């Protein structure tokens, strides 16, 4: 190869440029938010328990809300039976926001951290009526 040294040097510079954002940010991730559970409804509960387990709700709440929407709108089903056998109304406003009334401290803190913009508030309003 006639220009082998230049090609290898170019590849090393290219690799350095491409990986530099990752290398410069190692260990600098923001700490995940801890949603506030300090609401009147939650404070009155003797056993602080959500529709499903906390782990499920952290990872699967959006899919569950989408399933609820489809079941209510398309099938007319309005009752959700949790894994524990409890029945809940499939309603963002009447089930979820009844306990999690602090949208800014609960919903928005995680959604901002994850950089997601859920479309729930296009139709629903939070408990104070200020959807966005």
RONUVEX-689810 format. One line per field, with one value per atom (N, C-alpha, C, O): residue number from 1; residue in three letters; atom name; x, y, z negated. Coordinates in Angstrom, 3 decimals. Each point is the difference from the previous one (the first is absolute). Example, Ala and Ser with C-alpha at 12.3 -4.5 7.8 and 13.67 -1.06 7.14 Angstrom:
2
nr <- 1, 1, 1, 1, 2, 2, 2, 2
rest <- ALA, ALA, ALA, ALA, SER, SER, SER, SER
atom <- N, CA, C, O, N, CA, C, O
X <- 13.190, -0.890, 0.900, 1.036, -1.386, 0.820, -0.770, 0.509
Y <- -5.690, 1.190, 1.200, -0.019, 1.069, 1.190, 1.090, 1.108
Z <- -7.800, 0.000, 0.000, -0.665, 1.385, -0.060, -0.730, -0.169
This chain:
132
nr <- 1, 1, 1, 1, 2, 2, 2, 2, 3, 3, 3, 3, 4, 4, 4, 4, 5, 5, 5, 5, 6, 6, 6, 6, 7, 7, 7, 7, 8, 8, 8, 8, 9, 9, 9, 9, 10, 10, 10, 10, 11, 11, 11, 11, 12, 12, 12, 12, 13, 13, 13, 13, 14, 14, 14, 14, 15, 15, 15, 15, 16, 16, 16, 16, 17, 17, 17, 17, 18, 18, 18, 18, 19, 19, 19, 19, 20, 20, 20, 20, 21, 21, 21, 21, 22, 22, 22, 22, 23, 23, 23, 23, 24, 24, 24, 24, 25, 25, 25, 25, 26, 26, 26, 26, 27, 27, 27, 27, 28, 28, 28, 28, 29, 29, 29, 29, 30, 30, 30, 30, 31, 31, 31, 31, 32, 32, 32, 32, 33, 33, 33, 33, 34, 34, 34, 34, 35, 35, 35, 35, 36, 36, 36, 36, 37, 37, 37, 37, 38, 38, 38, 38, 39, 39, 39, 39, 40, 40, 40, 40, 41, 41, 41, 41, 42, 42, 42, 42, 43, 43, 43, 43, 44, 44, 44, 44, 45, 45, 45, 45, 46, 46, 46, 46, 47, 47, 47, 47, 48, 48, 48, 48, 49, 49, 49, 49, 50, 50, 50, 50, 51, 51, 51, 51, 52, 52, 52, 52, 53, 53, 53, 53, 54, 54, 54, 54, 55, 55, 55, 55, 56, 56, 56, 56, 57, 57, 57, 57, 58, 58, 58, 58, 59, 59, 59, 59, 60, 60, 60, 60, 61, 61, 61, 61, 62, 62, 62, 62, 63, 63, 63, 63, 64, 64, 64, 64, 65, 65, 65, 65, 66, 66, 66, 66, 67, 67, 67, 67, 68, 68, 68, 68, 69, 69, 69, 69, 70, 70, 70, 70, 71, 71, 71, 71, 72, 72, 72, 72, 73, 73, 73, 73, 74, 74, 74, 74, 75, 75, 75, 75, 76, 76, 76, 76, 77, 77, 77, 77, 78, 78, 78, 78, 79, 79, 79, 79, 80, 80, 80, 80, 81, 81, 81, 81, 82, 82, 82, 82, 83, 83, 83, 83, 84, 84, 84, 84, 85, 85, 85, 85, 86, 86, 86, 86, 87, 87, 87, 87, 88, 88, 88, 88, 89, 89, 89, 89, 90, 90, 90, 90, 91, 91, 91, 91, 92, 92, 92, 92, 93, 93, 93, 93, 94, 94, 94, 94, 95, 95, 95, 95, 96, 96, 96, 96, 97, 97, 97, 97, 98, 98, 98, 98, 99, 99, 99, 99, 100, 100, 100, 100, 101, 101, 101, 101, 102, 102, 102, 102, 103, 103, 103, 103, 104, 104, 104, 104, 105, 105, 105, 105, 106, 106, 106, 106, 107, 107, 107, 107, 108, 108, 108, 108, 109, 109, 109, 109, 110, 110, 110, 110, 111, 111, 111, 111, 112, 112, 112, 112, 113, 113, 113, 113, 114, 114, 114, 114, 115, 115, 115, 115, 116, 116, 116, 116, 117, 117, 117, 117, 118, 118, 118, 118, 119, 119, 119, 119, 120, 120, 120, 120, 121, 121, 121, 121, 122, 122, 122, 122, 123, 123, 123, 123, 124, 124, 124, 124, 125, 125, 125, 125, 126, 126, 126, 126, 127, 127, 127, 127, 128, 128, 128, 128, 129, 129, 129, 129, 130, 130, 130, 130, 131, 131, 131, 131, 132, 132, 132, 132
rest <- UNK, UNK, UNK, UNK, UNK, UNK, UNK, UNK, UNK, UNK, UNK, UNK, UNK, UNK, UNK, UNK, UNK, UNK, UNK, UNK, UNK, UNK, UNK, UNK, UNK, UNK, UNK, UNK, UNK, UNK, UNK, UNK, UNK, UNK, UNK, UNK, UNK, UNK, UNK, UNK, UNK, UNK, UNK, UNK, UNK, UNK, UNK, UNK, UNK, UNK, UNK, UNK, UNK, UNK, UNK, UNK, UNK, UNK, UNK, UNK, UNK, UNK, UNK, UNK, UNK, UNK, UNK, UNK, UNK, UNK, UNK, UNK, UNK, UNK, UNK, UNK, UNK, UNK, UNK, UNK, UNK, UNK, UNK, UNK, UNK, UNK, UNK, UNK, UNK, UNK, UNK, UNK, UNK, UNK, UNK, UNK, UNK, UNK, UNK, UNK, UNK, UNK, UNK, UNK, UNK, UNK, UNK, UNK, UNK, UNK, UNK, UNK, UNK, UNK, UNK, UNK, UNK, UNK, UNK, UNK, UNK, UNK, UNK, UNK, UNK, UNK, UNK, UNK, UNK, UNK, UNK, UNK, UNK, UNK, UNK, UNK, UNK, UNK, UNK, UNK, UNK, UNK, UNK, UNK, UNK, UNK, UNK, UNK, UNK, UNK, UNK, UNK, UNK, UNK, UNK, UNK, UNK, UNK, UNK, UNK, UNK, UNK, UNK, UNK, UNK, UNK, UNK, UNK, UNK, UNK, UNK, UNK, UNK, UNK, UNK, UNK, UNK, UNK, UNK, UNK, UNK, UNK, UNK, UNK, UNK, UNK, UNK, UNK, UNK, UNK, UNK, UNK, UNK, UNK, UNK, UNK, UNK, UNK, UNK, UNK, UNK, UNK, UNK, UNK, UNK, UNK, UNK, UNK, UNK, UNK, UNK, UNK, UNK, UNK, UNK, UNK, UNK, UNK, UNK, UNK, UNK, UNK, UNK, UNK, UNK, UNK, UNK, UNK, UNK, UNK, UNK, UNK, UNK, UNK, UNK, UNK, UNK, UNK, UNK, UNK, UNK, UNK, UNK, UNK, UNK, UNK, UNK, UNK, UNK, UNK, UNK, UNK, UNK, UNK, UNK, UNK, UNK, UNK, UNK, UNK, UNK, UNK, UNK, UNK, UNK, UNK, UNK, UNK, UNK, UNK, UNK, UNK, UNK, UNK, UNK, UNK, UNK, UNK, UNK, UNK, UNK, UNK, UNK, UNK, UNK, UNK, UNK, UNK, UNK, UNK, UNK, UNK, UNK, UNK, UNK, UNK, UNK, UNK, UNK, UNK, UNK, UNK, UNK, UNK, UNK, UNK, UNK, UNK, UNK, UNK, UNK, UNK, UNK, UNK, UNK, UNK, UNK, UNK, UNK, UNK, UNK, UNK, UNK, UNK, UNK, UNK, UNK, UNK, UNK, UNK, UNK, UNK, UNK, UNK, UNK, UNK, UNK, UNK, UNK, UNK, UNK, UNK, UNK, UNK, UNK, UNK, UNK, UNK, UNK, UNK, UNK, UNK, UNK, UNK, UNK, UNK, UNK, UNK, UNK, UNK, UNK, UNK, UNK, UNK, UNK, UNK, UNK, UNK, UNK, UNK, UNK, UNK, UNK, UNK, UNK, UNK, UNK, UNK, UNK, UNK, UNK, UNK, UNK, UNK, UNK, UNK, UNK, UNK, UNK, UNK, UNK, UNK, UNK, UNK, UNK, UNK, UNK, UNK, UNK, UNK, UNK, UNK, UNK, UNK, UNK, UNK, UNK, UNK, UNK, UNK, UNK, UNK, UNK, UNK, UNK, UNK, UNK, UNK, UNK, UNK, UNK, UNK, UNK, UNK, UNK, UNK, UNK, UNK, UNK, UNK, UNK, UNK, UNK, UNK, UNK, UNK, UNK, UNK, UNK, UNK, UNK, UNK, UNK, UNK, UNK, UNK, UNK, UNK, UNK, UNK, UNK, UNK, UNK, UNK, UNK, UNK, UNK, UNK, UNK, UNK, UNK, UNK, UNK, UNK, UNK, UNK, UNK, UNK, UNK, UNK, UNK, UNK, UNK, UNK, UNK, UNK, UNK, UNK, UNK, UNK, UNK, UNK, UNK, UNK, UNK, UNK, UNK, UNK, UNK, UNK, UNK, UNK, UNK, UNK, UNK, UNK, UNK, UNK, UNK, UNK, UNK, UNK, UNK, UNK, UNK, UNK, UNK, UNK, UNK, UNK, UNK, UNK, UNK, UNK, UNK, UNK, UNK, UNK, UNK, UNK, UNK, UNK, UNK, UNK, UNK, UNK, UNK, UNK
atom <- N, CA, C, O, N, CA, C, O, N, CA, C, O, N, CA, C, O, N, CA, C, O, N, CA, C, O, N, CA, C, O, N, CA, C, O, N, CA, C, O, N, CA, C, O, N, CA, C, O, N, CA, C, O, N, CA, C, O, N, CA, C, O, N, CA, C, O, N, CA, C, O, N, CA, C, O, N, CA, C, O, N, CA, C, O, N, CA, C, O, N, CA, C, O, N, CA, C, O, N, CA, C, O, N, CA, C, O, N, CA, C, O, N, CA, C, O, N, CA, C, O, N, CA, C, O, N, CA, C, O, N, CA, C, O, N, CA, C, O, N, CA, C, O, N, CA, C, O, N, CA, C, O, N, CA, C, O, N, CA, C, O, N, CA, C, O, N, CA, C, O, N, CA, C, O, N, CA, C, O, N, CA, C, O, N, CA, C, O, N, CA, C, O, N, CA, C, O, N, CA, C, O, N, CA, C, O, N, CA, C, O, N, CA, C, O, N, CA, C, O, N, CA, C, O, N, CA, C, O, N, CA, C, O, N, CA, C, O, N, CA, C, O, N, CA, C, O, N, CA, C, O, N, CA, C, O, N, CA, C, O, N, CA, C, O, N, CA, C, O, N, CA, C, O, N, CA, C, O, N, CA, C, O, N, CA, C, O, N, CA, C, O, N, CA, C, O, N, CA, C, O, N, CA, C, O, N, CA, C, O, N, CA, C, O, N, CA, C, O, N, CA, C, O, N, CA, C, O, N, CA, C, O, N, CA, C, O, N, CA, C, O, N, CA, C, O, N, CA, C, O, N, CA, C, O, N, CA, C, O, N, CA, C, O, N, CA, C, O, N, CA, C, O, N, CA, C, O, N, CA, C, O, N, CA, C, O, N, CA, C, O, N, CA, C, O, N, CA, C, O, N, CA, C, O, N, CA, C, O, N, CA, C, O, N, CA, C, O, N, CA, C, O, N, CA, C, O, N, CA, C, O, N, CA, C, O, N, CA, C, O, N, CA, C, O, N, CA, C, O, N, CA, C, O, N, CA, C, O, N, CA, C, O, N, CA, C, O, N, CA, C, O, N, CA, C, O, N, CA, C, O, N, CA, C, O, N, CA, C, O, N, CA, C, O, N, CA, C, O, N, CA, C, O, N, CA, C, O, N, CA, C, O, N, CA, C, O, N, CA, C, O, N, CA, C, O, N, CA, C, O, N, CA, C, O, N, CA, C, O, N, CA, C, O, N, CA, C, O, N, CA, C, O, N, CA, C, O, N, CA, C, O, N, CA, C, O, N, CA, C, O, N, CA, C, O, N, CA, C, O, N, CA, C, O, N, CA, C, O, N, CA, C, O
X <- 0.840, -0.840, 0.885, 0.942, -1.260, 0.810, -0.325, 0.909, -2.188, -0.409, -0.533, -0.888, 1.409, -0.487, 0.081, -0.928, 2.005, 0.159, -1.040, -0.526, 0.220, -1.016, -1.394, -0.818, 0.561, -1.316, -0.195, -1.060, 2.058, -0.105, -0.140, -0.818, 1.595, -0.110, -1.386, -0.580, 0.052, -1.349, -1.060, -0.938, 1.075, -0.954, 0.058, -1.032, 2.237, 0.136, -0.635, -0.705, 0.940, -0.612, -1.518, -0.721, 0.232, -1.443, -0.604, -1.031, 1.667, -0.495, -0.004, -0.928, 1.970, 0.075, -1.127, -0.603, 0.319, -1.064, -1.362, -0.825, 0.584, -1.295, -0.225, -1.123, 2.135, -0.172, 0.188, -0.299, 0.778, 0.275, -1.224, 0.154, -1.355, -1.137, -0.260, -0.339, 0.497, -0.224, 1.096, -0.280, 1.511, 1.125, -0.011, 0.359, -0.761, -0.035, -1.121, 0.079, -1.121, -1.151, -0.057, -1.007, 2.039, 0.000, -0.125, 0.766, -1.751, -0.197, -0.703, -0.042, -0.510, -0.640, -1.517, -0.628, 0.039, -1.447, -0.722, 0.456, -1.559, -0.806, -0.610, -0.279, 0.082, -0.638, -1.483, -0.641, 0.117, -1.415, -0.862, 0.322, -1.406, -0.853, -0.745, -0.266, -0.056, -0.832, -1.352, -0.127, -0.880, -1.311, -0.554, 0.123, -0.719, -0.561, -1.318, -0.915, 0.830, -1.238, -0.726, -0.860, 1.209, -0.565, -1.257, 0.040, -1.151, -1.289, -0.998, 0.196, -1.250, -0.987, -0.584, -0.151, -0.176, -0.614, 0.962, -0.405, 1.655, 0.985, 0.314, 0.173, -0.094, 0.298, -1.107, 0.266, -1.502, -1.109, -0.072, -0.708, 1.427, -0.043, 0.733, 1.093, -1.705, 0.697, 1.062, 1.104, -1.442, 0.953, 0.201, -0.919, 2.103, 0.286, 0.204, 1.059, -2.103, 0.013, -0.640, -1.071, 1.741, -0.498, -0.793, -0.191, -0.255, -0.755, 0.809, -0.539, 1.816, 0.925, 1.242, 0.065, 0.911, 1.218, 0.751, -0.168, 0.993, 0.783, 0.924, 0.152, 0.464, 0.886, -0.761, 0.478, -1.654, -0.805, -0.389, 0.058, -0.452, -0.453, 1.147, -0.216, 1.425, 1.145, 0.279, 0.327, -0.458, 0.386, -1.171, 0.175, -1.353, -1.090, -1.242, -1.035, 1.107, -1.230, -0.534, -1.213, 2.099, -0.489, -0.717, -1.034, 1.571, -0.677, -1.348, -0.991, 0.968, -1.258, -1.021, -1.170, 1.608, -0.935, -0.492, -1.166, 2.037, -0.429, -1.003, -0.983, 1.224, -0.941, -1.336, -1.058, 1.111, -1.229, -0.782, -1.207, 1.899, -0.666, -0.710, -1.164, 1.885, -0.588, -1.184, -1.017, 1.131, -1.090, -1.237, -1.126, 1.335, -1.141, -0.659, -1.219, 2.029, -0.554, -0.550, -1.082, 1.804, -0.395, -0.940, -0.872, 1.042, -0.799, -1.023, -0.901, 1.026, -0.922, 0.312, -0.786, 1.914, 0.394, 0.525, 0.830, -1.311, 0.439, 0.592, 0.391, -0.319, 0.525, 1.274, 0.036, 1.011, 1.284, 0.173, -0.176, 0.522, 0.281, 1.517, 0.615, -0.024, 1.452, 0.446, -0.825, 2.126, 0.553, -0.373, -0.034, -0.246, -0.394, -1.492, -0.466, -0.290, -1.434, -0.854, -1.226, 1.843, -0.738, -0.588, 0.599, -1.755, -0.614, 0.192, -0.159, 0.505, 0.210, -0.719, -0.136, -0.323, -0.584, 1.127, 1.010, -1.176, 1.017, -0.163, -0.681, 1.312, -0.134, 1.246, 0.397, 0.218, 1.169, -0.384, 0.708, -1.816, -0.399, -0.604, 0.253, -1.048, -0.715, 0.745, -0.379, 1.411, 0.786, 1.396, 0.374, 0.388, 1.406, 0.146, 0.690, -1.333, 0.181, -0.737, 0.176, -1.000, -0.645, 1.059, -0.049, 0.994, 1.094, 1.198, 0.582, -0.218, 1.183, -0.425, 0.114, -0.603, -0.548, 1.075, -0.304, 1.554, 1.099, 0.698, 1.129, -1.799, 0.493, 1.414, 0.833, -0.550, 1.324, 1.085, 1.086, -1.360, 1.012, 0.018, 1.014, -2.099, -0.052, 0.207, 1.020, -1.946, 0.080, 1.114, 0.872, -0.919, 0.906, 1.468, 0.856, -0.544, 1.414, 0.644, 1.115, -1.794, 0.563, -0.077, 0.936, -2.038, -0.131, 1.041, 0.522, -0.213, 1.043, 1.361, 0.792, -0.519, 1.273, 0.173, 1.086, -2.150, 0.068, -0.171, 0.117, -0.393, -0.201, -1.111, 0.161, -1.288, -1.172, -1.114, -0.081, -0.760, -1.113, -1.291, -0.472, -0.098, -1.199, -1.162, -0.119, -0.720, -1.136, -1.265, -1.093, 1.238, -1.154, -0.737, -1.229, 2.033, -0.561, -0.619, -0.498, 0.521, -0.726, -1.502, -0.764, 0.349, -1.429, -0.334, -1.067, 1.976, -0.253, 0.620, 0.976, -1.555, 0.583, 0.413, -0.551, 1.525, 0.369, -1.078, -0.957, 1.126, -1.052, -0.238, -1.064, 2.001, -0.181, -0.518, -0.238, 0.059, -0.542, 1.010, -0.386, 1.675, 1.032, 0.760, 1.107, -1.684, 0.542, 1.450, 0.680, -0.149, 1.401, 0.830, 1.208
Y <- -1.176, 1.176, 1.241, 0.111, 0.807, 1.207, 1.032, 0.637, -0.462, 1.018, -0.642, 0.558, -1.700, -0.729, 0.815, -0.034, 0.763, 0.820, 1.091, 0.268, 0.367, 1.064, -0.582, 0.601, -1.754, -0.637, -0.387, 0.257, -0.864, -0.410, 1.229, -0.007, 1.049, 1.234, 0.609, 0.487, -0.511, 0.529, -0.804, 0.575, -1.892, -0.847, 0.242, 0.008, 0.189, 0.275, 1.341, 0.107, 0.907, 1.319, -0.096, 0.574, -1.294, -0.191, -0.687, 0.438, -1.511, -0.724, 0.891, -0.061, 0.902, 0.906, 1.029, 0.300, 0.235, 0.999, -0.627, 0.596, -1.782, -0.665, -0.405, 0.119, -0.586, -0.466, 1.088, -0.233, 1.404, 1.045, 0.414, 0.188, -0.033, 0.361, -1.043, 0.348, -1.605, -1.054, -0.007, -0.133, 0.274, -0.022, 1.204, -0.127, 1.282, 1.201, -0.019, 0.707, -1.505, -0.018, -1.220, -0.213, -0.576, -1.179, 0.450, 0.839, -1.415, 0.305, 1.299, 0.427, 0.218, 1.299, -0.046, 1.041, -2.215, -0.113, 0.637, -0.108, 0.757, 0.570, -1.125, -1.085, 1.363, -0.978, -0.062, 1.027, -2.227, -0.183, 0.660, -0.081, 0.727, 0.665, -1.009, -1.126, 1.542, -0.796, 0.697, 1.015, -1.535, 0.657, 0.174, -0.883, 2.015, 0.310, -0.737, 0.099, -0.831, -0.695, 0.719, -0.578, 1.834, 0.783, 0.716, 1.174, -1.900, 0.592, -0.357, -0.985, 1.757, -0.306, -1.410, -0.694, 0.269, -1.322, -1.119, -0.972, 1.089, -1.038, 0.021, -1.060, 2.236, 0.093, -0.605, -0.444, 0.416, -0.564, -1.523, -0.638, 0.055, -1.453, -0.709, 0.405, -1.465, -0.792, -0.866, -0.157, -0.396, -0.783, 0.713, 0.067, 0.460, 0.752, -0.995, -0.615, 0.472, -1.001, 0.593, 0.604, -0.786, 0.508, -1.111, -1.090, 1.387, -0.957, -1.281, -1.103, 1.250, -1.139, 0.304, 1.039, -1.927, 0.193, 1.235, 0.446, 0.089, 1.190, -0.276, 0.850, -2.026, -0.350, -0.026, 0.527, -1.134, -0.046, 1.408, 0.329, 0.496, 1.340, 0.852, 0.828, -1.020, 0.759, -0.339, 0.877, -2.146, -0.422, -0.140, 0.179, -0.490, -0.334, 0.851, -0.358, 1.495, 0.782, 0.561, 0.092, 0.279, 0.597, -1.040, 0.295, -1.508, -1.052, -0.327, -0.238, 0.230, -0.265, 1.086, -0.296, 1.562, 1.087, -0.074, 0.288, -0.668, -0.186, -1.134, 0.111, -1.214, -1.120, 0.413, -0.357, 1.115, 0.495, 0.839, -0.179, 1.094, 0.868, -0.829, 0.240, -1.225, -0.836, -0.804, -0.107, -0.457, -0.809, 0.831, -0.448, 1.666, 0.854, 0.536, -0.075, 0.616, 0.651, -1.018, 0.202, -1.271, -0.951, -1.090, -0.446, 0.006, -1.125, 0.393, -0.781, 1.965, 0.428, -0.589, 0.171, -0.861, -0.548, 1.146, 0.789, -0.699, 1.097, -0.475, 0.820, -2.131, -0.527, -0.783, -0.870, 1.193, -0.695, -0.852, 0.483, -1.750, -0.893, -0.179, -0.528, 0.971, -0.064, -1.426, -0.891, 0.690, -1.315, -0.441, -1.198, 2.150, -0.336, -0.292, -0.382, 0.555, -0.269, 1.225, -0.083, 1.221, 1.241, 0.524, -0.163, 0.785, 0.618, 1.509, 0.615, -0.032, 1.438, 0.504, -0.716, 1.964, 0.637, 0.352, 0.576, -0.917, 0.328, 1.465, 0.335, 0.523, 1.429, 0.707, -0.163, 0.943, 0.775, 1.012, 0.153, 0.531, 1.051, -0.539, 0.550, -1.615, -0.490, -1.089, -0.319, -0.253, -1.003, 0.529, 0.191, 0.044, 0.391, 1.346, 0.113, 0.903, 1.358, 0.254, 1.046, -2.001, 0.137, -0.090, 0.747, -1.654, -0.130, 0.857, 0.671, -0.691, 0.730, 1.376, 0.311, 0.499, 1.305, 1.055, 1.110, -1.447, 0.961, -0.260, -0.490, 0.817, -0.304, 0.535, -0.704, 1.929, 0.576, -0.780, -0.206, -0.225, -0.694, -1.497, -0.652, 0.097, -1.447, -0.333, -0.590, 0.947, -0.344, 0.767, -0.591, 1.911, 0.844, -0.197, 0.132, -0.448, -0.155, -1.152, 0.142, -1.268, -1.147, 0.209, -0.341, 0.896, 0.205, 0.995, -0.165, 1.188, 0.948, -0.687, 0.190, -0.984, -0.721, -0.943, -0.084, -0.622, -0.954, 0.670, -0.655, 1.948, 0.781, -0.580, -0.177, -0.110, -0.462, 1.015, 0.666, -0.554, 0.938, -0.790, -0.113, -0.436, -0.821, 0.834, 1.185, -1.812, 0.697, -0.145, 0.342, -0.845, -0.159, 1.322, 0.056, 1.013, 1.296, 0.714, 1.117, -1.738, 0.567, -0.098, 0.865, -1.926, -0.201, 0.165, 0.508, -0.937, 0.024, 1.223, 0.557, -0.149, 1.087, -0.563, -1.001, 1.643, -0.444, 0.479, 0.667, -1.014, 0.288, 1.485, 0.377, 0.479, 1.439, 0.613, 1.206, -2.048, 0.490, 0.674, 0.647, -0.777, 0.620, -1.085, -0.360, -0.162, -1.145, 0.088, -1.023, 2.156, 0.080, 0.646, 0.143
Z <- 0.000, 0.000, 0.000, -0.785, 1.672, 0.117, -1.079, -0.532, 0.204, -0.958, -1.286, -0.645, 0.278, -1.176, -1.268, -0.808, 0.608, -1.205, -0.091, -1.080, 2.200, 0.017, -0.241, -0.696, 1.267, -0.178, -1.462, -0.571, -0.031, -1.401, -0.902, -0.920, 1.165, -0.788, 0.158, -0.971, 2.175, 0.249, -0.736, -0.552, 0.539, -0.713, -1.506, -0.672, 0.146, -1.435, -0.345, -1.004, 1.811, -0.239, 0.115, -0.816, 1.822, 0.171, -1.226, -0.511, 0.039, -1.173, -1.230, -0.806, 0.648, -1.145, 0.044, -1.031, 2.195, 0.137, -0.280, -0.693, 1.222, -0.183, -1.457, -0.491, -0.205, -1.378, -1.041, -1.172, 1.541, -0.988, -0.826, -1.207, 1.771, -0.856, -1.090, -1.131, 1.472, -0.979, -1.058, -1.191, 1.624, -0.931, -0.931, -1.171, 1.662, -0.818, -1.034, -1.005, 1.236, -0.905, -0.904, -0.675, 0.645, -0.869, -1.452, -0.474, -0.227, -1.414, -0.277, -1.153, 2.143, -0.200, 0.172, 0.197, -0.266, 0.171, -1.185, -1.138, 1.400, -1.067, -0.823, 0.510, -1.768, -0.877, 0.357, 0.222, -0.172, 0.326, -1.074, -1.186, 1.584, -0.985, -0.866, 0.420, -1.606, -0.895, -0.078, -0.685, 1.370, 0.011, -1.412, -0.848, 0.625, -1.307, -0.211, 0.818, -1.910, -0.358, -1.129, -0.665, 0.455, -1.085, 0.491, 0.366, -0.366, 0.356, -1.094, -0.712, 0.567, -1.051, 0.123, -1.005, 2.217, 0.177, -0.372, -0.638, 1.022, -0.323, -1.491, -0.602, -0.005, -1.432, -0.853, -1.117, 1.613, -0.756, 0.103, -0.779, 1.723, 0.181, -1.132, -0.395, -0.120, -1.011, 0.672, -0.522, 1.671, 0.791, 1.324, 0.816, -0.598, 1.224, 1.138, 0.128, 0.698, 1.059, 1.249, -0.061, 1.189, 1.273, 0.712, -0.541, 1.737, 0.800, 0.204, -0.103, 0.388, 0.130, -0.830, -0.658, 0.680, -0.786, 0.485, 1.135, -2.017, 0.339, 1.181, 0.878, -0.848, 1.113, 1.319, 1.004, -1.001, 1.219, 0.434, 1.185, -2.142, 0.338, 0.546, 0.886, -1.400, 0.518, 1.454, 0.799, -0.460, 1.352, 0.958, 1.205, -1.701, 0.910, -0.101, 0.562, -1.274, -0.184, 1.321, 0.185, 0.723, 1.248, 0.847, 0.600, -0.545, 0.755, -0.649, 0.691, -2.028, -0.694, 0.301, 0.239, -0.250, 0.305, 1.443, 0.271, 0.652, 1.392, 0.116, 0.732, -1.456, 0.004, -0.598, 0.519, -1.621, -0.605, 0.998, 0.161, 0.507, 0.976, 1.060, 0.318, 0.225, 1.053, -0.515, 0.686, -1.881, -0.534, -0.310, 0.221, -0.735, -0.334, 1.267, 0.151, 0.759, 1.183, 1.004, 0.552, -0.315, 1.044, -0.488, 0.745, -2.011, -0.491, -1.054, -0.306, -0.246, -1.043, -1.369, -0.931, 0.788, -1.301, -0.862, 0.452, -1.688, -0.857, -1.321, -0.831, 0.627, -1.261, 0.275, 0.870, -1.625, 0.103, -1.241, -1.119, 1.311, -1.117, -0.067, 0.927, -2.030, -0.153, -0.301, -0.203, 0.178, -0.330, -1.407, -0.281, -0.610, -1.370, -0.118, -1.074, 2.156, -0.016, -0.275, 0.068, -0.376, -0.243, 1.301, 1.063, -1.139, 1.171, -0.070, -1.055, 2.198, 0.116, 1.240, 0.992, -1.064, 1.177, 0.965, -0.407, 1.678, 1.007, 0.378, 0.970, -1.744, 0.209, -0.493, -1.154, 2.017, -0.391, -1.071, -0.995, 1.193, -0.921, -1.292, -1.072, 1.154, -1.183, -0.759, -1.127, 1.698, -0.720, -0.279, -1.157, 2.195, -0.162, -0.685, -1.013, 1.557, -0.507, -1.307, -0.624, 0.212, -1.305, -1.103, -0.977, 1.138, -0.982, 0.381, -0.852, 2.112, 0.474, 0.504, 1.186, -2.112, 0.366, 0.230, 0.437, -0.728, 0.182, 1.332, 0.031, 1.058, 1.355, 0.233, 0.571, -0.999, 0.239, -0.737, 0.543, -1.755, -0.797, 0.270, -0.250, 0.750, 0.217, 1.471, 0.356, 0.491, 1.426, 0.709, 0.637, -0.759, 0.782, -0.341, 0.875, -2.137, -0.365, 0.766, 0.501, -0.403, 0.737, 1.511, 0.723, -0.249, 1.443, 0.505, 1.102, -1.883, 0.385, 0.002, 0.924, -1.951, -0.081, 1.192, 0.573, -0.204, 1.104, 1.360, 1.036, -1.038, 1.213, 0.878, 1.208, -1.853, 0.731, -0.185, -1.032, 2.018, -0.031, 0.227, 1.131, -2.216, 0.178, 0.515, -0.309, 1.083, 0.582, -0.849, 0.451, -1.673, -0.895, -0.188, -0.033, -0.089, -0.368, 1.192, -0.143, 1.309, 1.135, -0.236, 0.429, -1.113, -0.279, -1.479, -0.343, -0.534, -1.429, -0.636, 0.503, -1.617, -0.774, -1.339, -0.458, -0.173, -1.331, -0.979, 0.394, -1.668, -0.973, -0.195, -0.493, 0.854, -0.131, 1.292, 0.065, 0.987, 1.255, 0.896, 0.974, -1.272, 0.814, 0.727, -0.400, 1.459, 0.730, 0.369, -0.068, 0.452, 0.404, -1.013, 0.192
